[in-house]
């Protein structure tokens, strides 16, 4: 019996890129198909099983399963369900990963009604087919979604002003709250993980006039969606701590940026002295909500993946040693994904994808896997799933004791 049982069967999680947005060229993208996860789900989940990872973020593609008039066809996800059951991996279901059905206005009341119905029907479909506990992310990265669809015009609804970005974020928050309530009508014990990026924005060194705007993005804008979901802001939407539930803080190097008045901000270089340690960013989330947390996505690039994981783990254990309730770290994605803009493979997955006569073969990044194994052993975690990975949840006391033993000091080094 665990002294301090965690929420998940393993401390390390993973997941699969599952965006289904309408891109700025007007064409619908389907990253599940582009990475061939739909074709090789059994192989993908077997990889996670053999790596000792028993939780994975998996998408239900709303635009593809919604047939209109409250009709749905969930057959698309049957291969994933079969594969995860065979590999003894449980999902965190992503229900809206930047994509929504054609012709639906996200600013309308109809959007909220249809999203809630879709969430309810999704839960009715998957809960009986998957061993619990059951985890859902109703709308992925509400803050980032509101930027790329509300201000930058990358994805539908193709808006391009800050006011429209704010309107879209409020609409997405209202829909997410309605979605949580609909899911819990089906499964009252379902847990929610709301993902959004960890952000720090600084003013250019020669623009002190932009300090206030940069600080507003760091200290207010970063948290607004989570604030609404937990009821701190716009309580009329129905948010509460139970709605927010688990905070998924996504951590990438480009989350620390220099302010730009228009368009995306500029990522800080690794040697910039304005970078904040990841541990400090996590502490700002912890102090604000006091909810269980995970790092909902994180990955390095190319040859830097192992070093990135080492830095993330050192910072995360420093956070645990400060008393934060960090329940897990999601190495995302499990298999490589293309850059949305260029189509080039990012080489940020646990496995690279190599085109072999139109078949994308999976090739584990050896140094990344070796670093994962090292930390699994350091934390007394499994390296391969046993016959019943659900029989015992993560023993968080092992993680806490490792954090106390190793005593990592937070630093700015995330190169």
Buried (B, 14 or more C-beta within 10 A) or exposed (E): EEEEEBBBBBBBBBBBBBBBBBBBEEEBBBBBBBBBBBBBBBBBBBBBBBBBBBBBBBBBBBBBBBEEEEEBEBEBBEBBBBBBBEBBBBBBBBBBBBBBBEEBEBBEEEBBEBBBBBBBBBBBBBBEEBEEBBBBBBBBBBBBBBBBBBBBBBBBBBBBEBEBBBBBBBBBBBBBBBBBBBBBEBBEEBBBBBBBBBBBBBBBEEEEEBEEBBBEBBEEBBBBBBBBBBBBBBEEBBBBEEBBBBBBBBBBBEBBBBBEEEEEBEBBEEEEEBBBBBBBBBBBBBEBBEBBBBBBBBBBEEEBBBBBBBBBBBBBBBBBBBEBBBBBBBBBBBBBBBEBEEEEBBBBBBBBBEEEEEEBBBEBBEBBBEBBBBBBEBBEBBEEBEEEBBEBBBBBBBBBBBBEEBEBEBBBEBE
